[in-house]
């Protein structure tokens, strides 16, 4: 009985070790597809394929289709026809569903492009495409000769034809809803029922748009955030520039948007130049476009997504103020690693992934396999862009030489020793008799 109890105890310990090993979880990172120019947002189709918007690499400026960048030291943004909507099948095959869309990018690097920005399906299987702009919208039709920028379209995936549903560039030009500078850059959208909700990172606004063709229904500006000037860090702008004299816009710059479990909208923010660290917010937006801050303390957010358990995932583009890692002209000189942060329903935060391949990411969606799919190196051209997948709940498999093997040997050894001791006692007893 003692031997049986001893062995059962040891095997219970073994089982506990195995269970503990199976319960240990850690995120994993993998590259799903690559070779993209300024990849932006992505969505899964009914057949499991990924639809990705590529903002392209812009033009060389020889045709004069250039405007000054409002966010990159007024470097020229030049237009070219190389934006696209790309389908990535389950087997990895890449197909451009729509090609030749306008791309507006820094010249000559082709980086930080605006163009095809987001893509979504509604509950009926209809497809929609959003295009960005990143500049003064009054130049779109004249200087840039690019009327397809700054709009929401319904897409016929069979023919590639686009039907305009809303023109945000035109609305910004006419009404300037946030009352600041004239800039428009529709960045992302979400669909709820028969309406699309579009965030404009240039206009600092959110729009509701009827998908039935009724156009823009409502618009609201995100609240500005005043930060004491002595808490703002600035790059070296030369001996002739005093940072204390620079204007502070305090603009929000909304980027990502997702439908929350309670049916409201969740919106992430990038923040204004000089992109202060730890000052980006997450907002809750009602169907009436009422806005409230629900989380703060992030850096340069570019996307949000929910899982079925109600956990919110926030995507940090770069963990440091971008000017510390990227010189004027878009030249990368430092670490452009970003982070994926999990926010539980009770508000608890946990960094799921930081750096280690996650770089300058923008655009995130929850996949049917439980992984978070992200557009990585989303501000880079030259085919440097990727789609990556982060599994926040990957199970670690115990190594063959784990504690299980050691405990098994210990159990067998102890059992053998127990038998030997018992046999010795029996022999001793026999000798006494």
Secondary structure, 3 states (H helix, E strand, C coil): CHHHHHHHHHHHHHHHHHHHHHHCECCEEEEEEEEECCEEEEEECCCCCEEEEECCCCCCCCCCCEEECCCCCCCEEEEEEEEEEEEECCCCCEEEEEEEEEEEEECCCCCCCECEEEEEECCCCCEEEEECCCECHHHCCCCCCCCCCCEEEEECCCCCCEEEEEEHHHHHHHHCCCCCCCCECEEEEEEECCEEEEEECCCCEEEEEECCCCEEEEEEECCCCCCCHHHCCCCCCCCCCCHHHCCCCCCCCEEEEEECCCCCEEEEECCCCCCCCCCEEEEEECCCCCEEEEEEEECCEEEEEECCCCCEEEEECCCCCHHHHEECCCEECCCCEEEEEEECCCCCEEEEEEEEEEECCCCEEECCCCCEEEEECCCCCCCCEEEEEEECCCECCCCCCCHHHHHHHHHHHHHHHHHHHHHHHHHHHHHHC
